[in-house]
């Protein structure tokens, strides 16, 4: 088996998207509350739109690639603001192991890379 290297690139053209405030708030409601301030801190609407779409794409990517339900995705930030995925297993530590093994089964590794 060989490590499957995949690059995902999504292009979202927001240049013609001019949402009403309630539409923007509705789109933002799909994100956890802790992400809202990182979007609304921008003064210009163009910057807010970019921030919103960026956050939504992060969740969409995790869902599509790892199959984690949206409501179970936890994305935290490093001190520098870089996103990272937090383990989604809850409860007994056995659940974390099972979740990890499930993710490994979905990924193709070479024998050396696996160990």
GUROSE-252448 format. One record per residue (C-alpha): residue number from 0; z, x, y. Coordinates in Angstrom, 2 decimals, always signed. Each point is the difference from the previous one (the first is absolute). Last residue first. Layout:
N
<site num="NUM" pz="Z" px="X" py="Y"/>
...
REM end
This chain:
115
<site num="114" pz="+11.50" px="+4.82" py="+1.99"/>
<site num="113" pz="-2.68" px="-2.56" py="+0.88"/>
<site num="112" pz="-2.03" px="+2.54" py="+1.97"/>
<site num="111" pz="-0.29" px="+2.29" py="-3.02"/>
<site num="110" pz="-1.12" px="-2.85" py="-2.31"/>
<site num="109" pz="-2.50" px="-1.33" py="+2.56"/>
<site num="108" pz="+1.15" px="-3.09" py="+1.83"/>
<site num="107" pz="-1.49" px="-3.49" py="+0.29"/>
<site num="106" pz="+2.12" px="-2.39" py="+2.03"/>
<site num="105" pz="+0.87" px="-3.54" py="-1.06"/>
<site num="104" pz="+2.20" px="+1.25" py="-2.84"/>
<site num="103" pz="+1.93" px="+2.13" py="+2.52"/>
<site num="102" pz="+0.72" px="-3.07" py="+2.13"/>
<site num="101" pz="+1.36" px="-1.86" py="-3.03"/>
<site num="100" pz="+2.11" px="+3.02" py="-0.94"/>
<site num="99" pz="+1.54" px="+0.06" py="+3.49"/>
<site num="98" pz="+0.78" px="-3.72" py="-0.10"/>
<site num="97" pz="+1.58" px="+0.38" py="-3.44"/>
<site num="96" pz="+2.10" px="+2.93" py="+1.19"/>
<site num="95" pz="+1.09" px="-1.88" py="+3.12"/>
<site num="94" pz="+0.87" px="-3.05" py="-2.10"/>
<site num="93" pz="+2.16" px="+2.18" py="-2.30"/>
<site num="92" pz="+2.00" px="+0.90" py="+3.10"/>
<site num="91" pz="+1.38" px="-3.59" py="-0.05"/>
<site num="90" pz="-0.71" px="-2.12" py="+3.05"/>
<site num="89" pz="-3.06" px="+0.42" py="+2.13"/>
<site num="88" pz="-3.23" px="+1.92" py="-0.41"/>
<site num="87" pz="-2.15" px="+0.16" py="+3.13"/>
<site num="86" pz="+0.21" px="+3.73" py="+0.62"/>
<site num="85" pz="-0.54" px="+0.76" py="+3.69"/>
<site num="84" pz="-3.55" px="+0.73" py="+1.17"/>
<site num="83" pz="-0.48" px="+2.55" py="+2.75"/>
<site num="82" pz="-1.23" px="-0.28" py="+3.58"/>
<site num="81" pz="-0.06" px="+2.91" py="+2.46"/>
<site num="80" pz="+2.03" px="-0.62" py="+3.17"/>
<site num="79" pz="+1.17" px="+3.58" py="+0.55"/>
<site num="78" pz="+3.54" px="-0.87" py="-1.11"/>
<site num="77" pz="-1.62" px="-1.39" py="-3.16"/>
<site num="76" pz="-0.90" px="-3.67" py="-0.14"/>
<site num="75" pz="+0.76" px="-2.72" py="-2.56"/>
<site num="74" pz="-2.36" px="-2.29" py="-1.89"/>
<site num="73" pz="+1.57" px="-2.57" py="-2.30"/>
<site num="72" pz="-2.40" px="-2.12" py="-2.01"/>
<site num="71" pz="+1.69" px="-2.79" py="-1.96"/>
<site num="70" pz="-1.23" px="-2.91" py="+2.15"/>
<site num="69" pz="-3.55" px="+1.27" py="-0.20"/>
<site num="68" pz="-0.06" px="+0.02" py="-3.80"/>
<site num="67" pz="-0.52" px="+3.51" py="-1.43"/>
<site num="66" pz="-3.38" px="+0.41" py="-1.66"/>
<site num="65" pz="-0.03" px="+3.76" py="+0.50"/>
<site num="64" pz="-3.43" px="+0.42" py="+1.60"/>
<site num="63" pz="-0.54" px="-3.43" py="+1.53"/>
<site num="62" pz="+3.60" px="-0.71" py="+1.06"/>
<site num="61" pz="+0.58" px="+3.49" py="+1.36"/>
<site num="60" pz="-3.29" px="-0.19" py="+1.90"/>
<site num="59" pz="+0.73" px="-3.45" py="+1.43"/>
<site num="58" pz="+3.41" px="+1.14" py="+1.22"/>
<site num="57" pz="-1.47" px="+2.99" py="+1.80"/>
<site num="56" pz="-2.86" px="-2.14" py="+1.31"/>
<site num="55" pz="+2.44" px="-2.41" py="+1.65"/>
<site num="54" pz="+1.76" px="+2.88" py="+1.75"/>
<site num="53" pz="-3.25" px="+1.45" py="+1.36"/>
<site num="52" pz="-1.25" px="-3.45" py="+1.05"/>
<site num="51" pz="+3.15" px="-0.60" py="+2.03"/>
<site num="50" pz="-0.02" px="+3.44" py="+1.63"/>
<site num="49" pz="-3.66" px="-0.29" py="+0.94"/>
<site num="48" pz="+0.53" px="-3.48" py="+1.47"/>
<site num="47" pz="+3.01" px="+1.21" py="+1.99"/>
<site num="46" pz="-2.03" px="+2.91" py="+1.37"/>
<site num="45" pz="-2.79" px="-2.34" py="+1.11"/>
<site num="44" pz="+2.61" px="-2.34" py="+1.54"/>
<site num="43" pz="+1.23" px="+2.74" py="+2.31"/>
<site num="42" pz="+3.76" px="+0.32" py="+0.46"/>
<site num="41" pz="+0.90" px="+1.34" py="-3.42"/>
<site num="40" pz="+3.58" px="-0.50" py="-1.16"/>
<site num="39" pz="-1.10" px="-3.29" py="-1.60"/>
<site num="38" pz="-1.44" px="+1.72" py="-3.05"/>
<site num="37" pz="+2.81" px="+2.40" py="-0.94"/>
<site num="36" pz="+2.44" px="-2.75" py="+0.94"/>
<site num="35" pz="-1.48" px="-2.34" py="-2.61"/>
<site num="34" pz="+0.26" px="+2.37" py="-2.97"/>
<site num="33" pz="+3.74" px="-0.63" py="-0.55"/>
<site num="32" pz="-0.68" px="-3.75" py="-0.28"/>
<site num="31" pz="-2.05" px="+0.44" py="-3.16"/>
<site num="30" pz="-3.72" px="-0.68" py="+0.42"/>
<site num="29" pz="-1.81" px="-3.27" py="-0.69"/>
<site num="28" pz="+1.49" px="-1.38" py="+3.22"/>
<site num="27" pz="-2.19" px="+2.42" py="+1.99"/>
<site num="26" pz="-3.08" px="-2.07" py="-0.82"/>
<site num="25" pz="+1.78" px="-3.14" py="+1.24"/>
<site num="24" pz="+1.18" px="+1.78" py="+3.13"/>
<site num="23" pz="-3.60" px="+1.02" py="+0.77"/>
<site num="22" pz="-1.17" px="-3.56" py="-0.54"/>
<site num="21" pz="+2.79" px="-1.34" py="+2.27"/>
<site num="20" pz="-0.95" px="+2.48" py="+2.74"/>
<site num="19" pz="-3.67" px="-1.01" py="-0.13"/>
<site num="18" pz="-2.09" px="+2.53" py="-1.83"/>
<site num="17" pz="-2.81" px="+2.02" py="+1.55"/>
<site num="16" pz="-1.83" px="+1.55" py="-2.94"/>
<site num="15" pz="-3.37" px="+1.33" py="+1.17"/>
<site num="14" pz="+1.02" px="+3.66" py="+0.03"/>
<site num="13" pz="+2.18" px="-0.36" py="-3.07"/>
<site num="12" pz="-2.52" px="+1.49" py="-2.41"/>
<site num="11" pz="+1.86" px="+0.75" py="-3.19"/>
<site num="10" pz="-1.32" px="+2.82" py="-2.14"/>
<site num="9" pz="+1.59" px="+0.62" py="-3.33"/>
<site num="8" pz="-0.03" px="+3.30" py="-1.77"/>
<site num="7" pz="+1.49" px="+0.47" py="-3.42"/>
<site num="6" pz="-0.19" px="+3.39" py="-1.62"/>
<site num="5" pz="+0.34" px="+0.23" py="-3.73"/>
<site num="4" pz="+0.81" px="+2.96" py="-2.15"/>
<site num="3" pz="+0.50" px="-1.01" py="-3.61"/>
<site num="2" pz="+1.93" px="+2.74" py="-1.70"/>
<site num="1" pz="-1.73" px="+0.79" py="-3.28"/>
<site num="0" pz="+0.66" px="-1.16" py="-3.46"/>
REM end
